[in-house]
């Protein structure tokens, strides 16, 4: 890989690591587009997927004592259904329209939750029906457009979990989702020797990124953590809407 590749790859993996460490409200979604500045998008996704799985392992270990397991149990069956639906229908889905929908959801929920915080509204109760719906949506969008963060946050943010619990629950949920995606991605021929070799060279950067994310979550205040999450959701949502509309129009 050329020096230009690493100029894009190192920041991309660091950003993904921060997100995998529970910090930044889904900013890791920009990692693939950033790496795609240096290599084709399909190659970028293939290089990043093994790195993301390694990041998941570090994140799960770091947050093993800070997980709301009831949320995982409620959302994961729907997520597996969503992944299966994504695998079955990926060739027939308009990715750009889906990006607009997911981006709009991210922006709307971030604004809604920020307003609720200002009014000090009581936390929502866990609900199996809502968890199943958003879990299915998260699994589906994660498979077809790598945009599962906003649907997960749409269910988890109103619960008003402690920042470590929120971060840890998200890390474990998407670790399980990414593990479930490995089989269909392998079946689609995403991996070869060159991409796996490039992924291996980026693993040290991935470790640093995840540990920085875990450290940042522990250092910022509860209020600041949620405000950063809302801001990141709006930025990511705006990018999704922009990219989707630009392609559709």
Secondary structure by P-SEA (a helix, b strand, c coil): ccaaaaaaaaaaaaaaaaaaaccccccccaaaaaaaacccaaaaaaaaaaaaaaaaaaaaaaaccccaaaaaaacaaaaaaaaaaaaacccccaaaaaaaaaaaaaaaaaaaaaaaaaaccccccccaaaaaaaaaaaaaaaaccccaaaaaaaccccccccaaaaaaaaaaaaaaaaaaaaaaaaaaccccaaaaaaaaaaaaaaaaaaaaaaaaaacccaaaaaaaaaaaaaaaaaaaaaaaaaaac
